């Protein structure tokens, strides 16, 4: 059974919940520290990609 969210589905979870889910799906212990490191790395890569494309975070937000 696939437990991943469908495309476009928003998920809210604590770091502890993410660590528990990763531990269960990967079959090894995943620490809270590792989850935070993964999150920081993903944000860093996202910022780099925005810069490369000449975009700003506000570009993702709809006009109000």
Secondary structure by P-SEA (a helix, b strand, c coil): ccccccccbbbbbcaaaaaaaaaaaacccccaaaaaaaaaaaaaaaaaaaaaaccccccccccc
